[in-house]
Amino acid sequence: MGRFIGVDLHKNNFMICIMDSAGEKTYRKFALGEIDAFVQSVDAEDEVAVETTTNTRYFVKKVRHRVKTVRVIDTSQFKVISQSVKKTDANDAEVIALYLSTGLLPEVRMKDEKAAEMESLANTRDKLVKLRTALKNKIHNLLGANGIITAKEFLSSEKGLEKALSYPLSATQQVEMEVLVEQIRSLSQSIAKIDEEIKQRGKGLKGFENITSIKGIGDKSGTILLSVIGDIENFRSRKQLDAYFGIVPRVSNSNETVHHGRITKRGNKLGRTTLVQCTLIAIRYSDYLKTYYSRLKTKKGSGKAIIATARKLLGIIYDTLKNDWIFEDFPNFVLKSA
């Protein structure tokens, strides 16, 4: 019978607790560079559990081929360790091993390497875009302080950036302006480089042709959505995918009272933002989605209507990926013939 091994993983080392079938526990600490020694010490019937950290994927990749299973813990759901009074590496590893043996560990799924890399790249792009927006806002404020009012889209082009540099400012403000414009240009080049990589690498993701056949989802947004979703077979239902994107309402159920609140927003933020952006485009082309959105907008307002429509579009994405559909004419739900 295999053993249960709890791993408390850190940046430079990890502590393990091995629990055998009799409940006996042994402990050992490894430097991260000694991971091969740990791999050699495990057996094919052993089960391993580790919390998700920045180097969890590396750990799992090294270990999974040597053991029965490696379970990655959803730390947001597993509060036993973070809220423990006795906070030591050995105790944390022991708690993980104990819960692993009972089958009560909340798990987080590990995506395949391609999807994980694309999601990381997309998140980097998102950070750069937000930084660029912050710098543009700084320029607007700088000009506004000098009585120069500019439109929101003023800095969206090279012409606008050149114009910003031409305004009469103090010597100090001129230096600030030059630095801001230089950084915006550099960020724009980096974002363009990432966009090209996303466009090229995204085509290699499973489901790319399927998801981009949906009118409103382009190459970049389709790649981001696929990188967020990973393997669609990990989701048994539409509702699971909705929850993963964080677009399901909070539900409070007490006695005979049931209250539905705002969406949880506990899922993937980048995926949710991309989905909403695609929805805003898709309703221009799909009468089905447009009618659904318009009806809800009249009753509940545009904010709730667009989220509900995004959930509807996500359901279409789910069915498309699950059934390997490719649309010939999405607005009329005509599938491409085999």
N, C-alpha and C positions, 0 to 999 in steps of 0.2 A: 504494500500500500504506500502511496506517495505521501510526501510531507507537505506541510503548509509553511510557506516562507514569506514573512512580512518584511518589506524593505522601506527604510526611512532614508530617502535619497536626498543628497545635498549636492552643491556645486562641485566640491572636491572629494567627497567621500560618501559612503553609505553604510548604515548599520542594518544588519539582518537579524531576524529572530526566526529560528527553525523550530516548528512544532511538529513532533512525530505523532503517530497514531495513538500513543499512550498519553499524550498531552505533555510530554516532557519537552522543555524548551532549552535551546542553546543559542548563544549570541556570538556575533563576530562582526568586527568593523573592518571595512576595506577602503583603501584609497580608490578613487575613481579609476586611476591608472592600473589598478589590480583587478579590474572587472573580469579579465580572462581567467584569473584564478578562481573567482566566484563561479563563473560559467562551468569550469571543469569540476566543481564540487557538487553540482546539482544532478538530479536523476531525471529520467524521462517521465516518471510518474509524479514528479513534484508539481505543485501549484504555487505560483508567485504572485504577489500583489504589491503594487507600488503607487504612490500618489503622483498626480500629474504635476510636473515642474518643467523648467526650461530644457532639461536634458533627459526627460523621460523617454522620448522617442529613441534616443541613442541607446539607453539602457534596454528598452524592450527589443530593439533590433539585435542587440548582442546576445540576449538571453532566450528569446522565444523558441528558437529551433532546438533548444536543449531540454525543455520542460514540457509538461502536459499543457499548461496554459499560463499566460501572463495577464493578470487583470489590472487595469489602470483605474484608479479610484477617482471618482468625481468629488473633489475636495469641497465644492460648494454644498454638497449634500452630506458629507461625512464630517460632522462637527466634533466627533468623539475625541479626535486628536487635538484640534486647534483649541478646544475649550477644556482640555484636560488640566487638572490641578498638578499632576505629576508629569512635568514636561521634560523628558529626556529622550535621546535618540533610541535607547534600548526599549523604553516603555512604548514609544510610538510604534516601533517595529513589532513589538509584542501585541499591541492592540490590533494592528493590521493583520497579523497572522491569525489571531483569535477570530476576528470577524470573517476572514477568508475561510476558515474552517467551518463556519456556520452558514456560509453562503449568503451573508447579509450585507456584503459590500456594494455600495452604489457605484456603478461603473460609468466611465466615459469611453466612448469608442475612439479607436485610433484609426485615422484615415490612412489610405495608401500614400506612399511617399510623393507621388506626382501631385495629388490633390492638396496635400499639406504644404508643399513648396509653393504652389500657386496661391493658396490662401495667405501664406506669409507675405508673398510678393504683393498681393492685393491690399493687405493691411498696411504695408510700407507705403504704397501709393496713396492710400487714404490719409495717412499721417502727413505726407508731403503736400497733398492738396490742401489740407486744413492749415498747415503752416503757411503756405502761399497765400491763402485767403486772409490769414491774420496779418501778414505783411502788407497786403493790399489795403486792408482796413486802416493800418497804421499810416499809409500814404494819404488816404482820404482824410484822416484826422489832421495830419500835418498840413495839408492844403487848406482844410476848413479853418484851422487856426489862423490862417492868413487871409481869410475871407474868400477863398477860392472854392466854390461848390462844384463838385463833380458827380456825374452819374455813377451808379453802381457798377455798370459794365465798362466804365471808362478805361480800366487797366487790363482789359481782357485781350488786348492786342499790343504788338510792338509799337505801333503808332501812338497808342495811349501812354505807354511807358516813356517814349521819347518826349511826348508833350509834358508829362509830369516833370521831367528834368529841365524843361525850358522855362518854368515859372520863376519869377523873381523871389528868391528867398534869402534869408541871412546866410552868412558863410557857414555857420554851424549847421543850419537846417539843410543847406545844399549838400554837405557831406553826408548827413543822415539820409537824404533822398537818394543820393548816388549809391549808397550801401544797400538800401532797401530795393532799389531797382535791380542792382546786380544780383542780389539774392533771389529775387523773383524770377529773373531770367535763368539762373542756374537751376532753380527748382523746376521750372517749366521744361528744361532740357532733360532733367532726370525723370520727370513724370512721363514725357514722351518716350523715353527709352524703356521705361517699365511697360507702357501701353503696347509698344511693339513686341516686347517679350510675351506679354499676356496674350496678344493676338496670335502669335506664332505657336506658343506652347499650348494654348488652350485647345487648339484643334486636335491635339493628341489625347485629350481627356475623353473618357467614355461618356457618351450621351451628348457630345458637343453638337453634332448634326441635328439631333432630336430637339434640343432645347432652343437652338437658334432658328429652328423652323417656325417657332412661335413669334408672330409679328409683334414687335415691341421689345424683343430680347436680341441685342446685337452680339457681336463676337466678344467684346470686352465684358459686358454685363453677364453674358451666358457663361463665360469662363469663371467669373467671380462666383456666380450662383452654384456652378458645379463644384468649385473648390470648397465652398461652404457645405454643400450637401454631402459630398463624398459618394459613397456607395448607396444608392437608393434602396437596396435590399436591406439595409440596416433599419429602415423605417417600415413597420408593419402596416401602418395606416396613414392616411392624410393627416389625421389629428396629431400624430407623433411628429410629423414634419412641421406642422403649424407651431407646435410647442417648441421645437428646436429653433425656429426663427423668432420666437417670442411674440407672435401675433395672435395669441389666444387670450381671452379676457380672464382677469382674476375672478375666482369664484369663492364667495364666503357662504358657507352653509352651516347654520346654527339652528337646531331644533327644526322648526317648520319654515324657517326663513332662508331663502336663497337669494344672494345678491351678486350680480355680475358687474364687475368694475372695469377699469381700463385694462388695456393689454398688459401682459406681464413684463415685456421687454427684457426677459431673462435669457433670451436666445442670442444668436449671433447678430451683433449690431450692424456690421458691414453687410451681411446678407439681407437683413431687414431693410436697410436703406436702399440697397440695390434693387430689391424686389419692388419697393414703392416707386422708385424711379421708372422701372420697366412698366409698372401698372399705369402710370400717368401717360406713357406712350401708347400702351396696348389699347386703352379705351378710345383712342382716336381711330383705330382701325377695326376693332371688333364691336359690332352692334350688340352682341350678347353682353360683353363687359360694360359697354357704355350705358345700355339700358339698366343693367343692375346697379351701376354706380349712380345714375341719375335718380333712380327711384329711392335709394337710400339717402342721397344727398338732400332730397326734399324733406325726408322724415327726420334725419339725425344730424345733418350738417356735413360739410365736405370732409372734415377730418376723419370722422368715424366711417364715412362712406368709402374713402380711399383705402383705409385699412381693411375694411371688409372685402373690398374688391381685390386688394392685394392677396388676401387669404384665398379668394376664389381663383385667382391666377396661379397661386402656389399649388392649389389642388389640380389644376390643369397640368402644371409642370410635373407633379407627382405621377399622374396617370400617363403622361407622355413618356417619362423615363421608365416607369414600371412596365409599360406595354411596348416599349421600343417604337413609339410612333414617330413618324416624320411627316409634317404637314406640307401638303402641296399648296393648300389655300387655307391658312389658319382662320381668317375672318369667317369663313363658311364651314369650318371644321371638316375640310376635305383632306384625307390622308393621301400621301404619296403611294402610288401602287408599287408593289414589290417588283 
